Amino acid sequence: MATVHLRIGDLVWGKLGRYPPWPGKVVSPPKDLKKPRGKKCHFVKFFGTEDHAWIKVEQLKPYHAHKEEMIKINKGKRFQQAVDAVEDFLKKAKGKEQNADGKGDSKGKKTPNKPLKILEEDDEDLSALKDPSEKPVKDDPHFHHFLLSQSEKAASSMEPISKRLKIIEEDTGSTSIQAADSTAINGSITPTDKRIGFLGLGLMGSGIVSNLLKMGHVVTVWNRTAEKCDLFIQEGARLGRTPAEVASTCDITFSCVSDPKAARDLVLGPSGVLQGIRPGKCYVEMSTVDPETITELSQVITSRGGRFLEAPVAGSQQLSNDGMLVILAAGDRTVYEDCSSCFQAMGKTSFFLGEAGNAARMMLIVNMVQGSFMATIAEGLTLAQATGQSQQTFLDILCQGQMASTFVDQKCQNILQGNFKPDYYLKHIQKDLRLAISMGDMANHPTPMAAAANEVYKRAKALDQSDNDISAVYRAYIH
């Protein structure tokens, strides 16, 4: 984009990274938010998302002069909502101007016009852009870690926000990319032209591959049980005969398998990934495993000239199907960037956490909390029953209080209905608890709550609940 001269209040098209241009307005940044060093840029508030970003001047174009051009090249639903928000804003602004021009006293003398307010420098309210009955549109896949969400601003002052940004960027090295609400309704993702390979079509992998294909990626699949590939072949995927073949023919190969042993075997075993790795080839490990396994896989992949990224996912089968996973990535930053369109297709948010091993650590902590929480909920349900209390009333009370969540509601309702169809395997959450406890031991950090929960899951496994949902931990308390 050509460089333009802009002022506060100008409507623009802003382009961030490899994402398509998005309509926005030049505003003044918060006083405590410093401009990136060495860059000539403007602080832009984006329509339809309530997000902000520093955008280089060469990546900005005037809104009106390039409107038709931009509308032709962007067709997504989120994009159209953003354009509609701009047009609505302009109509309301014009209406205010006309009302001001038409006001006068009884003698025909006009009162001075009030200056038109187009979200001035310190104005942080974009409520005029939306219909009051419409729920806010969530983040689109166009903005990086320095974005300020409207919900964050509502919850805290500008000073804490600025400090939070500084901590994320300088202290932890963590960054995040916000992706679509759902791949099923987002049409603005531009798929990478790189060839994608995917190994492992289990509960999580199946949904991920389906969304990659849906968003136009070229995908080659392999699974230990070959029949699972058939459905994806019908959807347009290519079939790989071995992990080595997939890795050798694809630019980026993802894997998502059950545990550390399966992850190692996939790379180091006969016809494994390592045999297909060549200089420049990328391997992305999405399995939830221990940091030591990640370190080993990273070393062997890079020893062959390959590039390595770990990217375990937080979520469930349903969230995988909906393209709403949370991706935790670490390792080679350039691979993370190359996977951008893939992560947008499969998830709502992705985080980059620094060196390889960090994502495994964070993922185990997240799953440790989830597993312990699920066991506690099951314990509460069974204690309610044992003391003559209504389990449904217990659930109703939870869902009206501070602990209310979709997770609590769905898991408890499934328990009460006796439905333990796996959304996340019980055996996998027990594996994650075991690995988290081991990680705590190595760090000399106590994990007594996780240890207690782990014992309950082990009992559930002994009751043949391994292949049921994590909510089947309930049965450990009633047998």
C-alpha positions in Angstrom: 0.0 0.0 0.0 1.2 3.5 -0.8 2.0 6.0 2.0 -0.7 8.5 2.9 -0.9 11.5 5.1 -3.5 10.9 7.8 -4.9 12.7 10.8 -6.8 11.7 13.9 -10.4 10.9 12.9 -9.7 9.7 9.4 -11.4 6.6 8.2 -9.0 4.1 6.7 -8.3 0.6 5.4 -5.6 -0.9 7.6 -3.5 -4.0 6.7 -1.8 -6.0 9.4 0.7 -8.7 8.4 -0.6 -11.1 5.8 -4.2 -10.5 6.6 -6.7 -8.6 4.3 -7.3 -4.8 4.8 -9.9 -3.9 7.4 -11.9 -0.7 7.9 -10.9 1.4 10.8 -10.5 4.9 12.2 -7.3 6.7 13.2 -7.4 7.6 16.9 -5.0 8.7 19.6 -3.4 5.8 21.6 -3.8 5.7 25.4 -1.2 8.0 27.0 0.7 5.1 28.5 0.9 3.1 25.3 4.2 3.8 23.5 4.5 3.8 19.8 6.7 0.9 18.4 10.3 2.0 18.0 11.6 2.8 14.5 8.2 2.6 12.8 6.1 5.4 11.3 2.6 4.3 12.2 -0.9 5.3 13.3 -3.0 3.9 16.1 -6.2 2.5 14.5 -9.5 1.4 16.0 -11.1 -1.3 13.8 -14.8 -1.4 13.0 -16.8 -4.5 13.9 -14.3 -5.8 16.3 -13.6 -3.1 19.0 -9.9 -3.8 18.5 -6.9 -1.5 18.1 -3.5 -1.8 16.5 -0.4 0.1 15.5 -0.4 0.1 11.7 2.5 1.2 9.5 1.7 4.2 7.4 2.5 2.3 4.2 -0.2 -0.2 5.2 -3.0 2.4 5.3 -5.4 3.7 2.6 -8.1 6.3 2.8 -11.5 4.6 3.3 -13.7 6.2 0.7 -11.1 6.2 -2.2 -10.6 2.5 -1.9 -13.9 1.2 -0.7 -15.0 -0.4 -4.0 -11.6 -2.1 -4.4 -11.6 -3.6 -0.9 -15.2 -4.8 -1.1 -14.3 -6.7 -4.3 -11.4 -8.6 -2.8 -13.0 -9.4 0.7 -16.2 -11.3 0.9 -16.3 -12.7 4.5 -19.3 -12.3 6.8 -17.2 -10.6 9.5 -15.8 -8.2 6.9 -19.2 -7.3 5.6 -20.4 -6.6 9.2 -17.4 -4.3 9.6 -18.3 -2.4 6.4 -21.9 -2.1 7.5 -20.7 -0.7 10.8 -18.7 2.0 9.0 -21.7 2.9 6.8 -24.0 3.1 9.8 -21.5 5.3 11.6 -21.3 7.7 8.6 -25.1 7.9 8.3 -25.5 8.8 12.0 -22.7 11.3 11.7 -24.4 12.9 8.6 -27.7 13.0 10.5 -26.1 14.8 13.4 -24.6 17.3 11.0 -27.9 18.0 9.3 -29.7 18.4 12.6 -27.1 20.9 13.7 -27.4 22.9 10.5 -31.2 23.0 10.7 -31.4 24.4 14.3 -32.1 28.1 14.7 -34.0 30.6 16.9 -37.5 31.8 16.1 -36.1 34.9 14.3 -34.2 32.7 11.8 -30.9 33.3 13.4 -28.9 30.1 13.5 -27.1 29.0 16.6 -23.5 28.0 16.2 -23.0 24.5 14.9 -21.6 22.0 17.3 -18.5 20.3 16.0 -19.2 16.9 14.6 -17.9 14.2 17.0 -16.2 11.4 15.1 -14.8 9.5 18.1 -12.3 12.1 19.1 -8.8 11.3 20.5 -9.9 10.2 24.0 -13.2 8.6 22.9 -13.2 4.9 23.6 -16.8 4.2 22.9 -17.8 2.6 19.6 -21.4 1.7 20.7 -22.8 3.9 17.9 -21.4 1.6 15.3 -23.8 -1.3 16.3 -27.4 -1.9 16.7 -28.1 -1.9 20.5 -29.8 -5.3 20.3 -26.8 -6.9 18.6 -24.2 -8.8 20.6 -20.7 -7.6 20.1 -18.8 -9.3 17.2 -15.9 -11.2 18.6 -12.3 -10.8 17.4 -11.5 -11.4 13.7 -8.2 -13.1 12.6 -6.5 -9.8 11.7 -4.9 -8.5 14.9 -1.8 -9.4 16.9 -0.9 -9.4 20.6 -0.9 -5.7 21.1 -4.6 -5.4 20.4 -6.8 -4.0 23.2 -10.2 -5.6 23.4 -13.1 -3.6 24.5 -13.8 -6.0 27.3 -10.4 -5.4 28.7 -10.8 -1.7 28.6 -14.1 -1.9 30.4 -12.6 -4.0 33.1 -9.6 -1.8 33.8 -8.0 1.6 33.3 -5.5 2.4 30.5 -2.5 2.1 32.8 -3.0 -1.6 33.7 -3.7 -2.3 30.1 -0.5 -0.7 29.0 1.5 -2.6 31.7 -0.2 -5.8 30.6 0.9 -5.3 27.1 4.5 -4.6 28.2 4.6 -7.7 30.3 3.3 -9.9 27.5 5.7 -8.5 25.0 8.9 -8.1 27.0 8.7 -10.3 30.1 7.1 -13.5 28.8 7.6 -13.3 25.1 4.1 -14.5 24.6 2.0 -13.3 21.7 -1.5 -14.2 20.5 -3.4 -14.1 17.3 -7.2 -13.8 17.6 -9.0 -15.9 15.1 -12.6 -16.3 13.9 -15.6 -17.0 16.0 -16.2 -20.1 14.0 -14.7 -21.4 10.8 -18.1 -22.4 9.6 -19.2 -18.7 9.4 -15.9 -17.0 8.7 -15.1 -16.7 5.0 -12.2 -14.2 5.2 -9.4 -16.7 5.9 -6.9 -16.8 3.0 -5.4 -20.3 3.1 -1.6 -20.7 2.9 -0.2 -21.9 -0.4 2.0 -24.4 1.5 1.1 -28.0 1.3 -0.2 -29.3 4.6 0.2 -32.8 6.1 -1.8 -34.1 9.0 -1.1 -37.3 11.0 -3.7 -38.6 13.4 -7.5 -38.5 12.9 -8.8 -39.0 16.4 -11.4 -36.9 18.3 -9.4 -33.7 17.9 -7.6 -34.3 14.6 -10.7 -35.1 12.7 -12.3 -31.7 13.4 -9.0 -29.9 12.7 -8.6 -31.5 9.3 -12.2 -30.9 8.4 -11.8 -27.2 9.1 -8.5 -27.0 7.2 -10.2 -28.5 4.2 -13.3 -26.3 4.6 -11.1 -23.2 4.5 -9.3 -24.2 1.3 -6.0 -25.7 2.5 -4.4 -28.5 0.5 -4.1 -31.3 3.0 -2.6 -34.8 2.9 -3.8 -37.1 5.7 -2.5 -40.3 7.3 -3.9 -42.4 10.2 -2.8 -45.6 11.8 -6.3 -47.0 11.0 -6.5 -46.2 7.3 -10.3 -46.3 7.1 -10.6 -43.1 9.0 -9.0 -41.3 6.1 -11.8 -42.2 3.7 -14.2 -39.5 4.8 -11.5 -36.8 4.4 -10.5 -38.1 1.0 -14.1 -37.6 -0.1 -13.9 -34.0 1.2 -10.8 -33.4 -1.0 -7.8 -34.5 1.1 -5.0 -36.5 -0.3 -3.9 -39.8 1.1 -0.4 -40.4 2.5 0.8 -44.0 2.7 3.3 -43.4 5.6 4.2 -40.6 8.0 7.6 -40.4 6.1 5.8 -39.9 2.8 3.6 -37.1 4.2 6.5 -35.3 5.8 8.6 -35.5 2.6 5.8 -34.3 0.2 4.3 -31.6 2.5 5.8 -28.2 3.6 4.2 -28.3 7.0 3.2 -31.6 8.7 1.0 -31.6 11.8 0.5 -34.5 14.2 -2.1 -35.1 16.9 -1.9 -38.4 18.7 -2.7 -39.8 22.1 0.4 -39.7 24.3 4.2 -39.3 24.4 4.9 -42.9 23.2 2.7 -42.5 20.2 4.3 -39.1 19.5 7.8 -40.6 19.6 6.8 -43.6 17.5 5.3 -41.5 14.8 8.6 -39.6 14.4 11.2 -42.2 15.2 9.5 -45.4 14.2 9.6 -47.3 10.9 8.7 -45.1 8.0 8.4 -42.3 10.6 8.4 -38.6 10.1 12.1 -38.3 10.6 12.8 -40.2 7.5 10.9 -37.7 5.4 12.4 -34.5 7.0 14.5 -32.5 4.7 16.0 -29.0 5.2 13.3 -26.4 5.5 10.5 -28.9 6.2 8.2 -28.0 9.1 6.9 -30.4 11.8 4.2 -29.3 14.2 3.5 -31.5 17.2 -0.1 -30.9 18.5 -0.2 -33.8 20.9 -0.4 -33.1 24.6 2.8 -34.6 25.9 5.5 -33.8 28.5 8.2 -31.2 27.9 11.0 -33.8 27.7 9.3 -35.5 24.7 9.0 -32.1 23.0 12.7 -31.4 23.6 13.6 -34.8 22.1 11.4 -34.4 19.0 12.7 -30.8 18.5 16.3 -31.9 18.6 15.9 -34.8 16.1 13.8 -32.7 13.7 16.2 -29.8 13.7 19.2 -32.2 13.4 17.9 -33.0 9.9 17.5 -29.4 9.0 13.8 -29.3 9.7 11.9 -26.6 11.6 10.0 -27.5 14.7 6.9 -26.1 16.5 4.8 -27.6 19.3 1.1 -26.6 19.3 -1.1 -28.5 21.7 -4.7 -27.5 21.8 -7.1 -26.7 24.6 -10.6 -27.9 23.8 -12.8 -30.8 23.1 -14.2 -32.7 20.1 -17.1 -30.3 19.8 -14.8 -27.2 19.9 -12.5 -28.9 17.4 -15.5 -29.5 15.0 -16.5 -25.9 15.5 -13.0 -24.4 14.8 -13.0 -22.9 18.3 -9.8 -24.5 19.8 -7.2 -22.5 21.7 -3.7 -23.2 20.3 -0.6 -23.0 22.6 2.5 -22.8 20.4 6.2 -22.7 21.1 9.4 -23.3 19.3 10.3 -21.8 15.9 8.6 -18.5 15.6 8.7 -18.5 11.8 6.8 -21.8 11.7 4.2 -20.3 13.9 3.8 -17.4 11.4 3.7 -19.9 8.5 0.9 -21.7 10.3 -1.2 -18.6 10.7 -4.1 -19.5 8.3 -4.1 -23.1 9.7 -4.5 -21.9 13.3 -7.2 -19.5 12.2 -9.1 -22.3 10.6 -8.9 -24.7 13.5 -9.1 -22.3 16.5 -10.4 -19.0 17.9 -7.1 -18.0 19.4 -3.4 -19.0 19.3 -0.6 -18.1 21.7 3.1 -18.1 21.0 4.9 -19.0 24.3 8.6 -18.9 23.4 11.0 -21.8 23.4 10.0 -25.4 22.7 8.6 -27.1 25.8 6.8 -24.0 27.2 3.5 -25.0 25.4 3.7 -28.5 26.8 4.1 -27.1 30.3 1.3 -24.7 29.9 -1.0 -27.3 28.4 -0.4 -29.7 31.2 -1.2 -27.0 33.7 -4.5 -26.1 31.9 -5.6 -29.8 31.7 -4.5 -30.4 35.3 -6.9 -27.6 36.4 -9.7 -28.9 34.1 -9.3 -32.5 35.3 -9.3 -31.6 38.9 -12.3 -29.3 38.4 -14.3 -32.1 36.7 -13.5 -34.5 39.5 -14.7 -31.9 42.1 -18.0 -31.3 40.2 -18.6 -35.1 40.1 -17.9 -35.3 43.8 -20.4 -32.5 44.5 -23.1 -34.2 42.5 -22.7 -37.5 44.3 -22.5 -35.9 47.7 -25.7 -34.0 46.9 -27.3 -37.4 46.1 -25.9 -39.1 49.2 -27.3 -36.3 51.5 -30.8 -36.4 49.9 -30.3 -33.2 47.9 -31.5 -32.8 44.3 -28.7 -33.1 41.8 -30.6 -30.9 39.3 -31.1 -28.2 41.9 -27.4 -28.4 42.7 -26.7 -27.9 39.0 -29.2 -25.0 38.7 -27.5 -23.3 41.7 -24.1 -23.6 40.1 -25.3 -22.3 36.8 -26.8 -19.2 38.5 -23.6 -18.3 40.4 -20.0 -17.4 39.8 -19.1 -20.8 38.6 -21.6 -20.8 35.7 -20.1 -21.9 32.5 -21.0 -23.9 29.4 -18.5 -26.6 30.6 -20.3 -27.1 33.9 -23.8 -27.1 32.4 -23.0 -29.5 29.6 -20.9 -32.0 31.7 -23.5 -32.0 34.5 -26.4 -32.4 32.2 -24.7 -35.3 30.5 -24.0 -37.0 33.8 -27.6 -36.6 34.9 -28.7 -38.1 31.5 -26.2 -40.9 31.8 -24.5 -39.8 28.5 -20.8 -40.3 28.6 -20.1 -40.2 24.9 -16.5 -39.0 24.7 -15.9 -35.3 23.9 -12.5 -35.7 25.6 -11.3 -39.1 26.6 -11.1 -39.9 30.3 -7.9 -41.8 29.8 -6.3 -38.8 28.2 -7.1 -36.4 31.1 -5.7 -39.0 33.5 -2.6 -39.1 31.4 -2.3 -35.3 31.5 -2.8 -35.3 35.3 0.0 -37.9 35.7 2.3 -35.8 33.5 1.5 -32.6 35.4 2.2 -34.2 38.7 5.5 -35.5 37.4 6.3 -32.0 36.1 5.5 -30.6 39.6 7.9 -33.2 41.2 10.7 -32.1 38.9 10.1 -28.5 39.8 9.8 -29.4 43.5 6.3 -27.9 43.5 3.5 -29.6 45.4 0.4 -30.7 43.4 -1.8 -32.4 46.1 -5.1 -31.4 44.4 -4.1 -32.9 41.1 -2.7 -36.0 42.9 -6.1 -36.6 44.6 -8.0 -36.1 41.3 -5.6 -38.5 39.6 -6.5 -41.3 42.0 -10.2 -40.8 41.2 -9.6 -41.0 37.5 -7.4 -44.1 38.0 -10.4 -45.7 39.8 -12.7 -44.7 36.9 -10.3 -46.4 34.5 -10.4 -49.5 36.6 -14.2 -49.4 36.1 -13.7 -49.5 32.3 -14.4 -45.8 31.8 -11.2 -45.1 29.9 -12.9 -44.6 26.5 -15.7 -42.5 27.9 -15.8 -38.8 28.4 -14.0 -37.2 31.3 -17.3 -36.7 33.0 -17.5 -40.5 33.5 -15.2 -39.8 36.5 -18.6 -39.5 38.2 -18.9 -43.3 38.1 -15.8 -43.6 40.3 -18.0 -42.2 43.2 -21.0 -44.4 42.7 -19.3 -47.8 42.5 
